[in-house]
Amino acid sequence: MSERGLRADEIDTSRAHPARMYDYYLGGKDNYEVDREAAERVRAAMPNVMDAARVNRAFMQRAVRAMVGGGIRQIIDIGTGIPTAPNTHEVAQGVAPQTRVAYVDNDPIVGVHANARLRGVGATGFALADIREPEAILGHPVVKNLIDFDEPIGLVLLAVLHFLRDEEDPWRIVATLRDALPAGSVMILSHVTGDVQVGLVDEKERLAEAVHAYDGATSTLTLRPVPKIRAFFEGFEVEEPGVVTCAEWRPDPDTWNEAPIGFYGGVARKL
């Protein structure tokens, strides 16, 4: 659990938050009118955004099962967002019940929901912290209580890095987290790309409209070309099939079709 309670006045409902918008894309109820309005602006520009969110969520489930199936027994999930079943710990503990999961997010309302839903669930906890301060995450009491940095760790960075601007140097942030991981650790990462994935004439204009919908949110959206996404995996050995669209990563027979906003993702091991 988190180390402190969260007051209602800590929850900012005046601006849309990407975590609550993502909850809306997934059909959740833990969002506010401001979040729904911003999400609907994105949907107006990119009608398949909800399918894209489901593609990313399905990728998480397959990747976590593969990671835990490969021996990882402790996970740091950063930018977790509103807990939407099945959560990382539910997927992981479905493979290995002893798996420990530390969730991290910078939105207090995520903490409220996480603490409520994790109450009574063993080997899990929530840390209110910001990915922009990776050292603070690594030293957070909840993380240190759950995670043994002498043993391989699973690092989950799903749909979070595109909420950092280039000038915030997200590659440095990932490198800082990577350097704290022991050998044998595994990273799962997904990111929205700005590369055109379909043959729509107005695709770039639609992408720009979707990006602008986040301008008034607590975090802006930065679409990156695939080579810049692959750069996040520096220092890791990327597992097959590589850094590909999330729908293409070891798909199940009933995988959702890829959506126009392309999520790219991959799983990689630190040697």
N, C-alpha and C positions, 0 to 999 in steps of 0.2 A: 504494500500500500504506500501512498505518498506520506511524507513525513509531517504534513500539516493539512488542516482542512482548508477549503477554499470558500471565501465569502461570496455572496451574490454580487456585491459591488465590484468584484474583481473581473466579472464577466462582461466583456464589451459586446453589446448587441447593437451598437450604432453603425458598425461597419461589417460587411460580409467577411467571413473567415473561410479560407480554403477547405479546412477540415469539415466545416458544417456544409459547405457547398458540395463537397464530395459525398457526404452522407445523403444529401438530397439526390445526387445523381444515382446513388445505389438504392433509392427508394426508402431511405430512412426517415424517421420523424424527429430526429434531434437537431433541428435547425430552426432559424427564425425567418421572418418575412424578408429581412434585408438579404439573407443568404439565398432565399428562393428567388428573389428578384434578380440578383446577380447571376445565379445559375441559369435562369431562364433566358437571360441575355446571351449567355454562352450557347445555350441550346438553340436559340434562334439563328445564331451564326453557324453552328455545327450541330445539326439535328441528331447525329449519332453519338453525341458526347456521353450519354448514359450507357450505351453499349461499350464505349471505350473504357469507362470506369469498371464495367463488369469484366472486360478483358483483362484489365490490370489486376482485379481482385482474384480472378481465376488463376492468373500467373502466380500470384502470391501463394495460393494454396498448393499448386504443383511444386513450386520452388521450395517451400518450407518442408513439404513432405520429403522431397529429395534430399535436402540438407540434413534433416534429422535422421532420415534413413541412412545417410552416410556417416552418422556418428556424432553429430553436434547435439549437445545436451543443455546448452544455455544460449540465450538469444537477447540481443539488445535491438529493439524495434523503435527507430527514431522517426518522428513525424507520423505516429500511428493513426491520428485522427479519431473520430468518434468510433467506439467499438461496434463493429458490425459483424454479426455472426456469419460464418465462423471466423473467429479472431485468430491471430497468430498462435496464441497459446493453446487454443482448442485444436488447431491443425497439428501443431507440434506434439502436444500431449496425447493426441490420438495415435501417434506413431510410437512415442516413448513417454509414458506418463510422468516420468521424473524430470522432464525438461523444464528449466527455469526460464522465465521471460520477464525482462524489464522493459516496460513501455515508456517512451519519452515523447512529450509534445509540449508546445509552448502556449496552448490555448487552455485557460482555466476550465472552460466548460467541458473540454475533453477529459480533464482530470476529474471533474464531478461525475461524469458518466463512467469513466474507467474505475474509479474507486467504488462506485455503487455496484458495478457488474463484477468486479474482482473480489468483492467481499466474500470471504469463505472459500475462495479458490486458492489452493496452495501453490507455492513456488512462482508467484507472479507479483508484480508491483508496478506503480506508476510514479514517474519523476517529472515534475513540471520544470522543463528546461528548454533551451533554444538551440537548435542545430548550429546556429551562428557562433556558439560558444562551446565547441567540442570538448575542451578541457574541463568545463564545468559539468558536462554530461558524464565524462569518464570518472570524475571525482564525486559525483552525486551520491549521497548516502544510500538511496534506494538501489542504485546500480551497483555500488560496492558491496552491499549486503547480499545481492542475488548472484552477482557475476564473479567468477574466479578467473582473474586475468593470467593465471598460470596454465589454464586449460583452454582448448580451442573454443572460440566464440562464434556465434552466428550474428552477423550485422545485417539488419534489414533496413534498407533505404528506399522505400516504395513511394513513388510519386511525391517526393518532397524536395529534391534538389532543384526542380524547375521553379520553385518559389524563392530561390536565391538569385540575385542579380550577378552578372559577371564581375562587377567591381567588389562583390563580397567574397569572391574567389572560392566558389564551392569545391574546386579541385583541391585546394589547400585543406579545406575542412575534411574532405574524404581521406586525404593523405594523413592527416592528424589522427583520425580514427583508425585508419589502417595500421599506422605505426604502433598503436597501442595494443593491437591484436597479436596474440601468439601464433606461431606457425601452426598450420592446420585449420585456422579459422576460415570461415566462409562468408562472403558478402553476397546478398541479393539486392539488386538495384533496378529500378525502373524510372523512366524519364520520358516526358512528352517531347516529340521532335517537331521542329518546324519544317522538316523536309516534306515536300509534297508526296503524298502516298496514293492519290487517285487523280484521275484525269479531268478534274473540274476546272473550267476556265477561270472561275472566280475563287479558286481555292485559297490563294494567298490573301485575298481580301477578306474572306471568311475567317481565316486564321487570325488576321489582325483584329477583326471585330471581337473574336473570342478572347484574345489577349487583353483588349481594352476593357472587357467586362470585369477584370480583376484590378483595374487601376484604383478603384476606391476601396478595395479590400485590405485586410491587414498585411497581406503579402501580394506582390505583383507576380505575374506569370512570365517566365522567360522560356520561349521555345528554342531548342538548340539543335543544330545539325547532328547527324549520327556520329561523325568523327569526334565531336566534342563530348558526346555521351560515352563513346568508347574510351576516351581519355580518363574517365573516372576509374577505370579498371587497371590503371598503371600500378605495377607492383603486385598484381594478382595473376594467377593462371586461370584464364576463363574456361569454364567447362562447356562441353558440347551442348547445344549446337552453336554456341557463341553468343554475341550480343545481337539479338534479332528482335523483330516485333514480338510483343508479349504473346500474341496469339500463336506464333510459330515456335515458341519455346516448349518443346516436348508436349505437344497438344494432346488433350484427351479427345476421344471421338466426338464428344458433344460440345467442344470448345466454341465460344462465340466467334463470329466472323470479325475480322479486324475492322475498326472504325476509321473514318477519315482523319481524325486526330490520332496520329500514330504513337502508341506507347512502345518504346524499345526497352528491353530488359535483358538481364543476364545474371548468371551465378558464377562466382569465381572463388578460388581458394588461395589463401596466402601460404606460400611455400616456406 
